[in-house]
């Protein structure tokens, strides 16, 4: 480990930022011991002008029971989404939640009744939903999520297979066909900075670029998530102006893994 040179301006800005976000830093540590998941919606296009779906809720299930064990994802964004704006690798995040680590067995997408299709002739027609979907659309996942890792669950909605005209002229039915893709978004780095009487700013740097930053919380602990695989250096600046900044090189990050960095000990200037 070596002492790191920073300009007075850089130290001053980080000092003020760290003081301002101290309480945020402490609250972030409450998420340690869990995984982070982002649920995003995207679309394979269909031959319509628009397809609106009414998303009421998103649940996850860690059990093997399809009837019990469902939990609503916190931070879920309820709303009506036009699927045809989510093509060509575009998506929208429906939830960004801290969840328990373990094996996610299923996810359930609960739709309301305000689902519509706009045909190429410009007609807006409310979509009929089969009664069997009243409890939600259940999608198999069966994938483990690890502690401290950020994941993205992509719900790929196939409009062409999901929306079709019924036997009665002018009637359209919504029978969702959705492909799920769950992937780790890089790796994570966690560690401890001491002394831990006051918060420290922690920056993960690649060359001259800061790729992630956070602040230490209780006990000087920190966690950086969603980092691309590679080798980085960690830089630390304490809010205690009597302590010198420090850094450690050669911090290796692997996708889907948590790298535990050596404890960084700050010394007096």
Secondary structure, DSSP 8 states (H G I E B T S, - for coil): -EE----HHHHHHHHHHHHHTHHHHHHHGGGTTEEEEEEEEEEE--SSSEEEEEEEEEEEE-SS-SSS-EEE-TT---EEEEGGGS-TT--EEEEEEEEESEEEEEEEEEE-S--EEE-TT--EEEEEE-GGGTT-EEEEEEEEE-TT-EEEEEEEEEHHHHEEE-SSTT-EEE---EEEEEEE-SEEEEEEEES-SS-EEEEEEETTEEEEEEE--GGGEEEEEEE-SEEEEEEEEESSTTB--EEEEEEEE-TT-EEE---EE--B-
